[in-house]
Amino acid sequence: MTAALLLVFWGCLLLVAHTYVLFPVLLARLARGRRQNPDVYAAGASDLPAVDILLAAHNEEAVIAEKIRSTFATTYPLDRLRLLVGSDNSSDQTNALLADLAAKHPQLQFEAYGQRTGKPGVIDRLARQAIAPVLVLTDANVFFAPDTLFELVKHFHNPAIGLVGGNILNPDHRAEGISGQEKAYLERENLMKFQEGVVWGAMMGAFGGCFAVRRACYHPAPADFLVDDFYITMAVLRDGYQAINELDAICYEDVSDHLPEEFRRKARISAGNFQNLREFRRLLWPPWRGVAFAWWSHKVLRWCTPQLLLLLLAATVGLVARGAGWFFWLALAGQLGLPLLLLLDAALQRTGRHPRLLRFITHFYSMNAALLLGYWRYLRGVKTTVWQPTQRFQQAK
């Protein structure tokens, strides 16, 4: 029994350390000195492909005008752009704003749907209208830089490239919330996805706020799937195309500052993650292949971290009960003590103090709790893909 508990203890500890520490270090080493795809369109090339931009919107009156402005304030030829917007039963001023904007921008085509279907359903309807060889999927609160579209599309000169992710930056954060921690997490994810593309041509999931996909290898997510961006990325890899991240395709997103809002969003994403794990499970074998190794290391083990932490705690308690030694007493104290720091962080927050380290601990445990809740919802069965926009800085102002 003691040997089994030791195996569980060290196995769980190693797997968590691998996904959060060892894999990022190994990935950075493998990517060092390697170049991104060099086979690209030149700036201003006469043969740049046409692009259809797909946007699902629901109650986005606070950001939709700025989104349209940033889309058309681009260096990409406007005669090769079309923006298709589907308003998913918006009940605010989104539809009225879009109607006014469509009158000013002939490249904007807008439809209002009278019944909620959720983002995957809206994107699927828009994709059926698309005729351009390149699709760009984006969110209403993600704003483009002038050269974002070119930096995304230039890679499709290489016929091996199926999908290109954008580099979403989060320029603002506030000490009193979790936006600083979320910003740091997203910056790390952007870099890791870039490195995965450089090493294996296998970025593990584009950020849904901004990515481009070759229409010939675009597969819409099933209607009951919650996370369409990951589905689309993995379908590209399953077809044998490469998925990469372009750090020069810069766009800007305001991150959530409210822990309950981010918890709700991540729990929803977690349920969708396990839908995708079931769908693309065959890509996990053999585990030494680039796609499989990246998926195991970057995503699957991270999604399973809550279960691994619970197993680690149970094994530690069992070892302590069997007198396994001071090291396991120390490990148990750490596993019980760190979550208690969430209470300390909450108490200090009420007094106006916001220690950065404590807020990172709060962010880590809260997001893993959201992962666990999402897994439970997945096991019970996904009931709907309808979503509410996450409250972010624009809505909070």
FENQUINOR-V774700 format. One record per run of one state. SS is the DSSP state (H for helix, E for strand, C for the rest). FROM is the first residue (numbers start at 1). TO is the last residue. If there is no record, write none. Layout:
# FENQUINOR-V774700
<<SS FROM TO> <SS FROM TO>>
This chain:
# FENQUINOR-V774700
<<C 1 1> <H 2 31> <C 32 50> <E 51 57> <C 58 63> <H 64 72> <C 73 77> <H 78 80> <E 81 88> <C 89 93> <H 94 104> <C 105 107> <E 108 113> <C 114 118> <H 119 129> <C 130 133> <E 134 138> <C 139 141> <E 142 144> <C 145 147> <H 148 157> <C 158 160> <E 161 169> <C 170 178> <H 179 200> <C 201 201> <E 202 202> <C 203 209> <E 210 214> <H 215 217> <C 218 227> <H 228 238> <C 239 241> <E 242 253> <C 254 258> <H 259 279> <C 280 280> <H 281 284> <C 285 289> <H 290 303> <C 304 304> <H 305 321> <C 322 325> <H 326 350> <C 351 355> <H 356 380> <C 381 392> <H 393 396> <C 397 397>>
